[in-house]
């Protein structure tokens, strides 16, 4: 991560922020690491609270079925689906 750079929160998992890091990967970060500019959640996010009240919120394609576990396990098609969802919902293309 680069200090002073703006990042888009792609989702929230167990109260941690899912952000595309400088290495172009969607990692989790603690909210305290960021200065929040806009705290409104996108209307397209699905959300729910966990057993301990922690927040989970993502766009529909990532919300269930362990999407990011599959992404990091290199399940076929998950990385392509991730970038297609980034483009559709956030206007973000993969930086090559």
HELIX and SHEET records of a PDB file:
HELIX    1   1 UNK A   31  UNK A   33  5                                   3    
HELIX    2   2 UNK A   60  UNK A   62  5                                   3    
HELIX    3   3 UNK A   67  UNK A   72  1                                   6    
HELIX    4   4 UNK A   78  UNK A   90  1                                  13    
SHEET    1   A 5 UNK A  26  UNK A  29  0                                        
SHEET    2   A 5 UNK A  16  UNK A  20 -1                                        
SHEET    3   A 5 UNK A   9  UNK A  13 -1                                        
SHEET    4   A 5 UNK A  55  UNK A  59 -1                                        
SHEET    5   A 5 UNK A  45  UNK A  49 -1                                        
END                                                                             
